[in-house]
């Protein structure tokens, strides 16, 4: 497994994109994608020789990160990319991580499966088995 991106909850996605560009030198990698299952809008940002950032804005009070964003936002999750999502879920479950969201299509990943887990050290973990990102602004 390798870290694919860091997920940051934000109040306003457009403002956060501008902030990350101006303050940290990131550039927008994808257009804004709405995830109807998780009730969020997301955009990926990139910077040469740095980790990818996924900014996440809740679209509904029922979103799991609504309260975090309302309080000002912050770190929401680490996303790990693996070779086989279901095999890795089994391995991580056997090590005590709790599945929060079983495998489901991830709209920000061209509907490739994603899953969320909770690590007993207080971290939300997103798990993916793809390098795809939806709505890429430029081809690599």
C-alpha positions as CSV (number, residue, x, y, z in Angstrom):
1,X,0.0,0.0,0.0
2,X,1.1,3.6,-0.7
3,X,-0.5,6.9,0.3
4,X,-2.5,8.2,-2.7
5,X,-3.8,11.4,-1.1
6,X,-4.7,13.3,2.0
7,X,-8.3,14.3,2.4
8,X,-9.0,17.8,3.9
9,X,-12.6,18.8,4.9
10,X,-13.4,22.4,3.9
11,X,-16.3,24.8,4.3
12,X,-16.2,26.2,0.8
13,X,-14.5,24.2,-2.0
14,X,-13.8,27.1,-4.4
15,X,-12.3,29.3,-1.6
16,X,-10.2,26.3,-0.4
17,X,-8.8,25.7,-3.9
18,X,-7.7,29.3,-4.2
19,X,-6.1,29.2,-0.7
20,X,-4.1,26.0,-1.5
21,X,-3.0,27.5,-4.8
22,X,-2.0,30.9,-3.3
23,X,-0.5,29.8,0.0
24,X,1.0,26.3,-0.7
25,X,1.6,26.5,-4.5
26,X,-0.7,23.6,-5.5
27,X,-2.6,23.5,-8.7
28,X,-6.0,22.1,-9.4
29,X,-5.7,18.6,-10.9
30,X,-9.4,17.8,-11.4
31,X,-12.6,19.6,-11.9
32,X,-15.1,19.6,-9.0
33,X,-16.8,16.2,-8.7
34,X,-20.0,15.7,-6.7
35,X,-20.2,12.5,-4.8
36,X,-23.9,11.8,-4.2
37,X,-23.4,8.8,-1.9
38,X,-21.2,10.7,0.6
39,X,-23.0,14.0,0.0
40,X,-19.8,15.9,-0.8
41,X,-18.1,17.9,-3.6
42,X,-14.4,17.2,-4.1
43,X,-11.4,18.4,-6.1
44,X,-7.9,17.0,-6.3
45,X,-4.9,19.3,-6.1
46,X,-1.3,18.5,-7.1
47,X,2.2,19.9,-6.7
48,X,5.4,18.5,-8.1
49,X,7.2,16.2,-5.7
50,X,4.4,16.4,-3.1
51,X,1.4,14.3,-2.1
52,X,-1.9,14.8,-3.8
53,X,-4.6,16.7,-1.7
54,X,-8.3,16.1,-2.0
55,X,-10.4,19.0,-0.7
56,X,-13.9,17.9,0.4
57,X,-16.9,20.1,1.0
58,X,-20.1,18.6,2.4
59,X,-23.2,19.3,0.4
60,X,-25.7,18.2,3.1
61,X,-25.9,18.2,6.9
62,X,-26.2,14.4,6.6
63,X,-22.6,14.2,5.3
64,X,-20.2,12.4,7.7
65,X,-17.9,15.4,7.6
66,X,-20.4,18.2,7.9
67,X,-19.6,19.0,11.5
68,X,-15.9,19.0,10.9
69,X,-16.2,21.4,8.0
70,X,-18.7,23.6,9.9
71,X,-16.0,24.0,12.7
72,X,-13.5,25.2,10.1
73,X,-12.4,21.9,8.5
74,X,-9.2,20.0,8.7
75,X,-7.7,16.6,8.2
76,X,-10.4,14.1,7.4
77,X,-8.5,11.0,6.1
78,X,-5.5,9.4,4.6
79,X,-6.1,7.4,1.4
80,X,-4.1,4.3,0.7
81,X,-3.9,2.8,-2.8
82,X,-3.5,-1.0,-2.9
83,X,-3.4,-3.8,-5.5
84,X,-6.7,-5.4,-4.5
85,X,-9.3,-3.5,-2.4
86,X,-11.2,-6.5,-1.1
87,X,-8.1,-8.5,-0.2
88,X,-6.7,-5.5,1.6
89,X,-10.0,-4.9,3.5
90,X,-9.8,-8.5,4.8
91,X,-6.2,-8.0,5.9
92,X,-6.8,-4.7,7.6
93,X,-10.0,-6.0,9.2
94,X,-8.0,-8.9,10.7
95,X,-5.6,-6.4,12.2
96,X,-8.5,-4.6,14.0
97,X,-9.5,-1.8,11.6
98,X,-13.2,-1.3,11.4
99,X,-15.0,-0.9,8.1
100,X,-17.1,2.3,8.1
101,X,-18.1,2.2,4.4
102,X,-18.0,-1.1,2.6
103,X,-16.8,-1.1,-1.0
104,X,-18.9,1.2,-3.2
105,X,-18.4,3.1,-6.5
106,X,-16.4,6.3,-5.9
107,X,-17.5,9.1,-8.1
108,X,-14.2,11.0,-7.7
109,X,-12.4,7.9,-9.0
110,X,-14.5,7.2,-12.2
111,X,-16.7,4.9,-10.1
112,X,-13.9,2.5,-9.2
113,X,-14.6,1.0,-5.8
114,X,-13.6,2.8,-2.6
115,X,-14.0,1.9,1.1
116,X,-13.5,3.7,4.4
117,X,-12.1,2.2,7.6
118,X,-11.4,3.5,11.0
119,X,-7.9,2.7,12.5
120,X,-7.9,2.3,16.3
121,X,-5.3,5.0,16.4
122,X,-7.9,7.6,15.5
123,X,-7.5,7.8,11.7
124,X,-10.1,7.6,9.0
125,X,-8.6,5.6,6.2
126,X,-9.9,5.6,2.6
127,X,-8.8,2.6,0.5
128,X,-8.7,2.5,-3.3
129,X,-7.2,0.1,-5.9
130,X,-7.0,2.6,-8.7
131,X,-4.9,5.6,-9.9
132,X,-7.9,7.0,-11.8
133,X,-9.2,10.5,-10.9
134,X,-12.5,11.7,-12.4
135,X,-12.6,15.1,-14.3
136,X,-8.9,15.4,-14.9
137,X,-8.1,18.9,-16.2
138,X,-5.0,17.8,-18.1
139,X,-3.6,14.5,-19.2
140,X,-0.3,13.4,-17.6
